[in-house]
Amino acid sequence: QVQLRESGGGLVQPGGSLRLSCAASGSNFWLYVMDWYRQTPGKQRELVASLATGGAPIYADSVKGRFTISRDNPEGTVYLQMNNLKPEDTAVYYCHARRPRSPDDTWGQGTQVTVSS
């Protein structure tokens, strides 16, 4: 089972960019579907983007055309490039790893993204 560590959050002005990273420790990273979720107080955690090895990325409608998910399997890292950020993107962003057809399901600790002028 992998362990996850996010980085890259912070404060950015509307229209700005941030890149989140999620480093996974453990073996067989390429087997895992990697997701980015986000959560604001009082709301359910929502899927932002998802990427399996060799698969097409999946995005929430609210971030299509602005966010890009990518992964570097040899480095065991998944990224979320966030461009043209809006105040409504403010949330805690979580990295999530799941291995299909197995009980492996792991969350990172989260990283705060705040979009404000």
C-alpha positions in Angstrom: 0.0 0.0 0.0 1.3 3.5 -0.9 1.6 6.5 1.4 0.9 9.9 0.0 2.4 13.4 0.7 0.9 16.5 -1.0 2.7 19.8 -1.5 2.3 23.0 -3.5 -0.8 24.6 -2.0 -0.9 28.3 -1.0 -2.4 31.6 -1.5 -2.8 32.9 -5.1 -4.7 35.8 -6.7 -7.6 35.1 -9.0 -6.3 34.3 -12.5 -3.1 32.9 -11.1 -1.7 29.4 -11.2 -0.5 26.7 -8.8 0.9 23.2 -9.2 0.1 20.6 -6.6 2.3 17.5 -6.2 1.6 14.2 -4.6 4.5 11.9 -3.9 3.8 8.3 -3.3 6.0 5.9 -1.3 5.6 2.2 -1.8 5.8 -0.1 -4.8 3.8 -0.6 -7.9 2.7 3.0 -8.2 1.7 2.5 -11.8 -1.1 0.1 -10.7 -2.9 2.8 -8.9 -5.6 5.2 -10.2 -4.6 8.6 -8.9 -7.3 11.2 -8.0 -7.4 14.7 -6.8 -10.3 15.7 -4.6 -11.2 18.9 -2.9 -13.3 19.9 0.1 -14.7 23.1 1.6 -16.3 23.4 5.0 -19.7 22.0 5.2 -19.6 20.3 1.8 -18.8 16.8 0.6 -15.4 16.0 -0.8 -15.7 16.3 -4.6 -13.6 14.6 -7.4 -11.6 17.2 -9.3 -9.5 15.0 -11.6 -8.5 11.3 -12.0 -5.8 9.5 -14.1 -5.0 5.9 -14.5 -1.8 4.7 -16.1 -2.4 4.6 -19.9 -5.9 6.1 -19.4 -7.5 9.4 -20.4 -7.8 12.0 -17.7 -11.2 12.7 -16.1 -12.1 16.2 -14.9 -15.0 17.8 -13.1 -16.9 20.1 -15.3 -16.0 23.1 -13.1 -12.2 22.7 -13.8 -12.2 21.5 -17.5 -9.9 23.6 -19.6 -8.2 25.1 -16.5 -6.7 22.1 -14.6 -4.4 19.4 -15.9 -3.6 16.1 -14.1 -0.5 14.2 -15.0 1.7 11.5 -13.5 5.3 10.4 -13.5 5.3 6.7 -12.7 9.1 6.2 -12.3 9.0 9.1 -9.8 5.8 7.9 -8.1 4.3 11.4 -8.4 1.0 12.8 -9.6 0.5 16.5 -10.3 -2.4 18.9 -10.6 -1.6 22.0 -12.7 -4.2 24.6 -11.9 -4.5 27.7 -14.1 -6.9 30.6 -14.2 -7.8 30.0 -10.6 -11.0 31.4 -9.3 -12.2 32.1 -5.7 -14.5 29.1 -5.9 -11.5 26.9 -6.3 -10.6 27.6 -2.7 -10.5 24.3 -0.8 -8.4 21.7 0.8 -7.1 19.5 -2.0 -6.5 15.8 -1.3 -4.6 13.2 -3.2 -6.1 9.8 -3.4 -4.7 6.5 -4.6 -6.8 3.4 -5.3 -5.9 0.1 -6.8 -8.7 -1.5 -8.8 -9.9 -4.9 -7.6 -8.1 -4.6 -4.3 -8.8 -3.0 -0.9 -5.9 -0.5 -1.4 -7.3 2.9 -0.9 -5.2 5.7 0.5 -5.7 9.5 1.2 -3.1 12.2 1.6 -3.2 14.7 4.4 -4.5 17.5 2.2 -3.1 20.9 1.2 -4.9 24.2 1.4 -5.4 26.3 -1.8 -6.8 29.8 -1.3 -7.7 32.0 -4.2 -8.2 35.6 -3.1 -7.2 39.1 -3.9 
